[in-house]
Amino acid sequence: MPQPLADALDEVRTLLLGPGLTRAVAAGRRRGRTPSVTRAQLRPVALKAGPHLQIVTDDGSRPFTRNVAPGADAEAAVDALLAEPFGNWHVETASATVQVRITKKGDAQVHRSAALGAVSAPGAHDREKQWLLDPGDPLFQVVGGTAAKRRQVDAFLRALDATLPSSLPPLLRVVDLGCGNAYLTFAAYRYLTSRGAKVEVVGVDVREDQRVRNTAVAASLGCSDDVSFVAGTISEAELPFAPDLVLALHACDTATDEALARAVHWSARWVLAAPCCHHDIAAQLKGNPAPTPFTELTRHAIMRERFADVLTDSLRASLLRLNGYKVEVVEFIDSAHTPRNLLLRARRTDAVPTADQRAEYDSLTAQWSVTPALEKLL
């Protein structure tokens, strides 16, 4: 529930000046107001002169670092930052994590949890699993807090974390194409805001009832100002912005190609796609004889389907590379959880493809007599 902003900032002040501070990040902006810096990071440091509070601020062009002594200097510096109209505060201490988001109405949405990676009680020998999104997060009260769900969310967030740079842009625009019930959409939002970024998210799904349901979930989580949903197809849905990050998780068959094509046309900086079903290339393989000496690869239906999966995603990765992306193909989550566990992870570099890369793609498609859906869409 929302609480008075002054009370939430008093709590943040106590944590920032307390002895247990680990790190803190302030970022984003409040409605109609812009802070003098885009981001501020605070952490304790040990200097020859004794313990200090290190404050790193970024004005959008370069960072500025200063170390302030405990006492009056630290209090003055913290008070000055708390007076800035930041939209989000994320504070980690040795015992707790506190996240504060300022709503459009000027209230504070506060989420408190145990410190990430906290050591278990004395006498226990194991360290608790370090979840990227706290299992006590309100999200899991909405989507269900089963162990399987938490594992999938954590695996997705780790892939997302490995894709993005350590320093996020002050404003990160995200679209989830084919979002379904959107629990990974919300997980991405919760995690990225915890890293200090101002995040705007749009989820796209063809079903109107999903849009209504997901919009209600956003309201219950207190993030409807930043997370919205539209009903429409992946190829035609209208967005209020060109996204920096495109997600397409288990979009079926050529829906994945539609998502990748839109990402390329938007010049999205990052793309995460977990393909699902590969009927298009499989059908083309069935209708064409395999080149010598690979007849045995497609003789049996089950082998042809599995080979089609590999060929489809290899060609998708190649096409992304030809369109200025660096691509990695990694495991999304353990295959015991889902057999559809492949993830295409791409980062835009604008690198010009080489003649050898083009020739390799042309040779592969010609040899197997296939034309990928993504090639047509691009």
C-alpha positions as CSV (number, residue, x, y, z in Angstrom):
1,M,0.0,0.0,0.0
2,P,1.2,3.6,-0.7
3,Q,2.6,5.5,2.3
4,P,3.6,9.1,2.8
5,L,6.8,10.0,0.8
6,A,8.3,11.8,3.8
7,D,8.1,8.6,6.0
8,A,9.7,6.5,3.3
9,L,12.5,8.9,2.7
10,D,13.2,9.1,6.5
11,E,13.6,5.3,6.4
12,V,15.9,5.5,3.5
13,R,18.0,8.3,5.2
14,T,18.4,6.1,8.3
15,L,19.6,3.2,6.2
16,L,22.0,5.4,4.2
17,L,23.6,6.8,7.3
18,G,23.5,3.6,9.3
19,P,26.5,1.2,9.9
20,G,25.0,-1.7,7.8
21,L,24.8,0.0,4.4
22,T,26.1,-2.1,1.5
23,R,25.1,-0.1,-1.5
24,A,22.3,2.2,-2.7
25,V,21.1,3.5,-6.0
26,A,18.8,6.5,-6.8
27,A,17.5,6.9,-10.3
28,G,14.5,7.8,-12.5
29,R,12.5,10.9,-12.1
30,R,9.1,11.9,-10.6
31,R,6.2,13.1,-12.7
32,G,6.8,16.6,-14.0
33,R,10.2,16.9,-12.2
34,T,13.8,16.1,-13.2
35,P,16.7,15.6,-10.8
36,S,19.9,17.5,-11.4
37,V,21.7,14.1,-12.0
38,T,20.4,11.1,-13.8
39,R,21.7,8.6,-11.2
40,A,23.4,8.4,-7.8
41,Q,25.2,5.4,-6.2
42,L,26.3,5.3,-2.6
43,R,28.5,2.7,-0.8
44,P,30.8,2.7,2.3
45,V,34.5,2.7,1.6
46,A,37.6,2.3,3.8
47,L,40.2,5.0,3.3
48,K,43.4,5.7,5.1
49,A,41.6,8.6,6.8
50,G,39.0,6.1,8.0
51,P,35.5,5.0,6.8
52,H,33.8,7.3,4.3
53,L,30.7,7.3,2.3
54,Q,31.4,7.2,-1.4
55,I,28.9,9.0,-3.7
56,V,29.0,8.6,-7.5
57,T,26.7,10.8,-9.4
58,D,26.2,10.9,-13.2
59,D,24.9,13.9,-15.1
60,G,24.3,12.0,-18.3
61,S,27.7,12.7,-19.8
62,R,30.2,11.5,-17.1
63,P,30.3,10.2,-13.6
64,F,31.6,12.3,-10.6
65,T,32.9,10.6,-7.5
66,R,33.4,12.0,-4.0
67,N,34.1,10.6,-0.6
68,V,32.5,12.3,2.4
69,A,33.4,11.8,6.0
70,P,30.8,10.3,8.4
71,G,28.9,12.8,10.5
72,A,27.8,16.2,9.4
73,D,29.3,16.0,5.9
74,A,27.6,12.6,5.1
75,E,24.3,13.8,6.5
76,A,24.4,17.0,4.4
77,A,25.3,15.0,1.2
78,V,22.5,12.4,1.9
79,D,20.0,15.1,2.6
80,A,20.8,16.8,-0.7
81,L,20.3,13.6,-2.6
82,L,17.0,12.9,-0.8
83,A,15.8,16.3,-1.8
84,E,16.3,15.5,-5.5
85,P,13.1,14.3,-7.3
86,F,14.4,10.8,-8.0
87,G,11.7,8.3,-8.9
88,N,13.3,5.2,-7.3
89,W,15.5,4.4,-4.4
90,H,17.1,0.9,-3.9
91,V,19.0,0.4,-0.7
92,E,20.8,-2.7,0.4
93,T,22.1,-3.3,4.0
94,A,23.6,-6.2,5.7
95,S,20.2,-7.3,6.9
96,A,17.6,-5.9,4.5
97,T,16.8,-4.6,1.1
98,V,14.4,-1.7,0.7
99,Q,13.0,-0.5,-2.6
100,V,11.0,2.8,-2.8
101,R,9.2,3.9,-5.9
102,I,7.5,7.3,-6.0
103,T,4.0,7.1,-7.6
104,K,2.4,9.5,-10.0
105,K,0.5,10.9,-7.1
106,G,3.6,11.6,-5.1
107,D,3.2,8.7,-2.6
108,A,5.7,6.0,-2.0
109,Q,5.4,2.3,-2.8
110,V,7.8,0.5,-0.5
111,H,9.0,-3.1,-0.7
112,R,11.1,-4.6,2.1
113,S,12.8,-7.9,2.1
114,A,15.7,-9.8,3.7
115,A,19.1,-9.0,2.3
116,L,19.9,-10.9,-0.9
117,G,22.3,-13.8,-0.3
118,A,21.9,-13.5,3.5
119,V,23.7,-16.2,5.4
120,S,21.5,-18.8,7.1
121,A,21.1,-19.0,10.9
122,P,24.1,-19.9,13.1
123,G,24.7,-23.7,13.1
124,A,23.6,-24.1,9.5
125,H,26.3,-25.0,7.0
126,D,24.7,-23.9,3.7
127,R,24.4,-20.5,2.2
128,E,20.9,-19.7,1.1
129,K,20.4,-19.4,-2.7
130,Q,21.0,-15.9,-3.9
131,W,17.9,-15.1,-5.9
132,L,18.0,-12.1,-8.2
133,L,14.4,-11.4,-7.3
134,D,13.6,-11.9,-3.7
135,P,11.1,-14.9,-3.2
136,G,9.2,-12.6,-0.9
137,D,8.5,-10.1,-3.7
138,P,4.8,-9.3,-4.0
139,L,5.0,-10.5,-7.6
140,F,5.1,-14.1,-6.4
141,Q,1.9,-13.6,-4.4
142,V,0.2,-12.7,-7.7
143,V,1.7,-15.3,-10.1
144,G,2.3,-18.0,-7.6
145,G,5.4,-18.7,-5.6
146,T,6.1,-22.3,-6.5
147,A,9.6,-23.5,-6.5
148,A,9.4,-24.2,-10.3
149,K,8.1,-20.6,-11.0
150,R,10.9,-19.1,-8.9
151,R,13.5,-21.1,-10.7
152,Q,12.3,-20.1,-14.1
153,V,12.1,-16.4,-13.1
154,D,15.6,-16.5,-11.7
155,A,17.0,-18.3,-14.7
156,F,15.4,-15.6,-17.0
157,L,16.7,-12.8,-14.9
158,R,20.2,-14.2,-14.9
159,A,20.1,-14.3,-18.7
160,L,18.8,-10.8,-18.8
161,D,21.5,-9.6,-16.3
162,A,24.2,-11.2,-18.5
163,T,22.8,-9.4,-21.6
164,L,22.7,-5.9,-20.3
165,P,25.7,-3.7,-19.3
166,S,26.6,-3.2,-15.7
167,S,25.6,0.4,-15.9
168,L,22.0,0.8,-17.2
169,P,20.8,3.8,-19.1
170,P,18.7,6.2,-17.0
171,L,15.6,5.3,-18.9
172,L,15.1,1.8,-20.2
173,R,12.2,1.0,-22.6
174,V,11.2,-2.6,-22.8
175,V,8.6,-4.5,-24.8
176,D,7.6,-8.2,-24.2
177,L,6.1,-9.5,-27.5
178,G,3.7,-12.4,-26.9
179,C,3.8,-11.8,-23.1
180,G,0.9,-14.2,-22.2
181,N,0.2,-13.9,-18.5
182,A,3.2,-11.6,-18.2
183,Y,4.9,-12.9,-15.1
184,L,8.3,-12.7,-16.7
185,T,7.3,-9.2,-17.9
186,F,6.7,-8.1,-14.3
187,A,9.8,-10.0,-13.2
188,A,11.9,-8.0,-15.6
189,Y,10.4,-4.7,-14.5
190,R,10.9,-5.5,-10.8
191,Y,14.5,-6.6,-11.3
192,L,15.5,-3.7,-13.6
193,T,14.0,-1.1,-11.3
194,S,15.9,-2.7,-8.4
195,R,19.1,-1.9,-10.4
196,G,18.2,1.8,-10.3
197,A,16.9,2.3,-13.8
198,K,13.7,4.1,-14.7
199,V,11.9,1.4,-16.6
200,E,8.9,1.6,-19.0
201,V,7.4,-1.7,-20.1
202,V,4.7,-2.6,-22.7
203,G,3.5,-6.2,-22.9
204,V,1.9,-7.3,-26.2
205,D,-0.5,-10.3,-26.5
206,V,-3.1,-11.1,-29.1
207,R,-5.8,-11.9,-26.5
208,E,-7.8,-9.0,-25.1
209,D,-8.6,-10.9,-21.9
210,Q,-4.9,-11.2,-21.2
211,R,-4.6,-7.4,-21.6
212,V,-7.4,-6.8,-19.1
213,R,-6.0,-9.4,-16.6
214,N,-2.4,-8.1,-16.9
215,T,-3.5,-4.5,-16.5
216,A,-5.2,-5.4,-13.3
217,V,-2.1,-7.2,-12.0
218,A,0.0,-4.1,-12.8
219,A,-2.5,-2.0,-10.7
220,S,-2.3,-4.5,-7.8
221,L,1.5,-4.3,-7.9
222,G,1.5,-0.5,-7.9
223,C,3.3,-0.2,-11.2
224,S,0.6,0.7,-13.7
225,D,2.3,4.0,-14.4
226,D,5.2,2.2,-15.9
227,V,3.9,-1.2,-17.1
228,S,1.1,-1.3,-19.6
229,F,-0.4,-3.8,-22.0
230,V,-1.9,-3.8,-25.5
231,A,-3.9,-6.4,-27.4
232,G,-2.6,-7.1,-30.9
233,T,-0.4,-9.2,-33.0
234,I,3.3,-9.1,-32.7
235,S,3.8,-7.8,-36.2
236,E,1.2,-5.0,-36.0
237,A,0.8,-3.9,-32.4
238,E,1.4,-0.2,-31.9
239,L,3.8,0.9,-29.2
240,P,4.2,4.3,-27.6
241,F,8.0,4.1,-28.0
242,A,10.8,2.3,-29.9
243,P,12.1,-0.1,-27.3
244,D,15.7,-0.5,-26.1
245,L,15.1,-4.1,-25.0
246,V,12.9,-6.7,-26.8
247,L,11.7,-9.9,-25.1
248,A,10.0,-12.7,-27.0
249,L,9.8,-15.7,-24.7
250,H,8.3,-18.9,-26.1
251,A,6.5,-17.2,-29.0
252,C,5.4,-20.1,-31.2
253,D,6.9,-20.9,-34.6
254,T,7.1,-17.8,-36.9
255,A,5.8,-15.5,-34.1
256,T,9.4,-15.6,-32.9
257,D,10.5,-14.5,-36.4
258,E,8.0,-11.6,-36.2
259,A,9.4,-10.5,-32.9
260,L,13.0,-10.6,-34.1
261,A,12.1,-8.7,-37.3
262,R,10.4,-6.0,-35.2
263,A,13.5,-5.8,-33.0
264,V,15.7,-5.3,-36.0
265,H,13.4,-2.7,-37.5
266,W,13.3,-0.8,-34.2
267,S,17.2,-1.1,-34.0
268,A,16.6,-2.4,-30.4
269,R,19.9,-2.5,-28.4
270,W,19.2,-5.8,-26.8
271,V,17.1,-8.9,-27.7
272,L,16.2,-12.0,-25.7
273,A,14.2,-14.6,-27.6
274,A,13.3,-18.1,-26.4
275,P,11.9,-19.8,-29.5
276,C,9.1,-22.3,-29.3
277,C,8.0,-24.8,-32.0
278,H,9.7,-24.8,-35.4
279,H,7.0,-25.9,-37.9
280,D,8.0,-23.6,-40.8
281,I,11.5,-25.0,-41.6
282,A,10.4,-28.5,-40.7
283,A,7.7,-28.3,-43.4
284,Q,10.2,-27.1,-45.9
285,L,12.6,-29.9,-45.1
286,K,9.8,-32.4,-45.5
287,G,9.0,-31.1,-49.0
288,N,12.6,-31.1,-50.2
289,P,15.2,-33.8,-50.6
290,A,18.1,-33.5,-48.2
291,P,21.5,-32.7,-49.9
292,T,24.1,-35.5,-50.1
293,P,25.3,-37.0,-47.8
294,F,22.7,-35.8,-45.2
295,T,19.7,-37.8,-46.2
296,E,19.7,-39.8,-43.0
297,L,19.2,-36.5,-41.0
298,T,15.7,-36.1,-42.4
299,R,14.7,-39.6,-43.2
300,H,12.8,-40.1,-39.9
301,A,10.2,-37.6,-38.8
302,I,11.4,-37.2,-35.2
303,M,15.0,-36.6,-36.5
304,R,13.8,-34.2,-39.1
305,E,11.9,-32.2,-36.5
306,R,14.9,-32.0,-34.2
307,F,17.2,-31.0,-37.0
308,A,14.7,-28.4,-38.1
309,D,14.9,-26.9,-34.6
310,V,18.7,-26.5,-34.8
311,L,18.7,-25.3,-38.4
312,T,15.9,-22.7,-37.7
313,D,17.6,-21.1,-34.8
314,S,21.1,-21.2,-36.4
315,L,19.6,-19.3,-39.4
316,R,17.9,-16.8,-37.0
317,A,21.2,-16.2,-35.3
318,S,22.9,-15.8,-38.6
319,L,20.3,-13.3,-39.8
320,L,20.6,-11.2,-36.7
321,R,24.4,-11.2,-37.2
322,L,24.0,-10.0,-40.8
323,N,21.8,-7.2,-39.4
324,G,24.3,-5.7,-37.0
325,Y,23.9,-7.9,-33.8
326,K,26.3,-9.9,-31.8
327,V,24.5,-13.1,-31.0
328,E,24.9,-15.9,-28.4
329,V,22.8,-19.0,-28.2
330,V,22.6,-20.3,-24.7
331,E,20.5,-22.5,-22.4
332,F,17.6,-20.6,-20.9
333,I,16.9,-23.1,-18.1
334,D,17.7,-26.7,-17.3
335,S,16.0,-29.0,-19.8
336,A,14.4,-30.9,-16.9
337,H,12.1,-27.8,-16.5
338,T,11.2,-27.4,-20.2
339,P,12.6,-28.9,-23.4
340,R,12.2,-25.5,-25.1
341,N,15.2,-24.1,-23.2
342,L,17.2,-22.4,-26.0
343,L,17.7,-18.6,-25.7
344,L,18.9,-16.3,-28.5
345,R,20.7,-13.4,-26.8
346,A,21.6,-10.5,-29.0
347,R,23.3,-7.1,-28.6
348,R,23.3,-4.5,-31.3
349,T,26.8,-3.5,-32.4
350,D,26.0,-2.1,-35.9
351,A,29.0,-4.2,-37.2
352,V,28.9,-4.5,-41.0
353,P,28.7,-8.2,-42.0
354,T,31.6,-9.7,-43.8
355,A,31.5,-11.3,-47.2
356,D,32.2,-14.6,-45.7
357,Q,29.3,-14.4,-43.3
358,R,26.9,-13.5,-46.1
359,A,28.3,-16.4,-48.3
360,E,28.0,-18.8,-45.4
361,Y,24.3,-17.9,-44.9
362,D,23.5,-18.1,-48.6
363,S,25.3,-21.5,-48.9
364,L,23.4,-23.0,-46.0
365,T,19.9,-21.9,-47.2
366,A,20.7,-22.9,-50.8
367,Q,22.0,-26.3,-49.8
368,W,18.9,-27.2,-47.8
369,S,16.5,-25.4,-50.1
370,V,14.9,-23.4,-47.3
371,T,13.8,-19.8,-47.0
372,P,13.5,-18.7,-43.3
373,A,10.5,-16.7,-42.3
374,L,12.8,-14.1,-40.7
375,E,14.5,-13.6,-44.0
376,K,11.2,-12.8,-45.7
377,L,10.2,-10.4,-42.9
378,L,13.5,-8.5,-43.1
